[in-house]
Amino acid sequence: MEPLRLPRFIAHRCGGALAPENTLAGLRAAAARGFRAVEFDVMLSADGTPVLIHDETLERTTNGRGRVCDTPDAVLFALDAGGGERLPTLAEAAALCGELGLLANVEIKPAAGHELRTGEVVAAFVAERWGGGEAPLLSSFSPAALAAARRVAPRARLGLLYEEVPADWRDALAGLGAVTLHCDAARVRDATLAEAATASVPVLCYTVDDAAAARALFARGVAAVFTDRLDPAS
């Protein structure tokens, strides 16, 4: 497995505040702004299609209603995700990341009760169909989804997500074969960063929109930050 080459700034939910979240327009905006890496969320439709969306329900980010996992593709892909953009499939996002030369952090975002299937589907797609460019990092708050991803794609690079990192995080990462640790920037502790540095585990923090805060995190040992607003050259 090749080592992960992480830029310091990763565009959050495709393009941060540059475009509607989790859309192809966001990926294009991030690349145009100079980002070399993007993060986006993937959930399954009622038809089992991996689609880019953050919430389990449609109301906040689209003109639709109801749960994503209960909505068929024919309805999902007719919705407006903002500015005339529609919800992209993982296949469409992967193709565009390859075209634009973007490293992707694909967050597996399962609806409740769909953890195993979502992990399996996303990992299988990445292993079999990602195409050109560097293989993505698969992350999740769900250890069950990551364990399912690992079973399907033994060589996948995994990242474990927390709000606040627990004391046993190293055991959790080792059990999953994960290579990165992700957490809330406001809750990351110096002791965790020291432990991660000793173990050569990159720590990625969300969501950082203040340049001074980003510099302080880098000085403490954080490897990369997810941002909605910062310029990647800052």
Secondary structure by P-SEA (a helix, b strand, c coil): cccccccccccccccccccccccaaaaaaaaaacccbbbbbbbbcccbbbbbbcccccccccccccccccccaaaaaacccccccccccaaaaaaaaaaabbbbbccccccccaaaaaaaaaaaaaacccccccbbbbbcccaaaaaaaaaacccbbbbbbbcccccaaaaaaaaacccccccccccccaaaaaaaaaacbbbbbcccccaaaaaaaaaacccbbbbccccccc
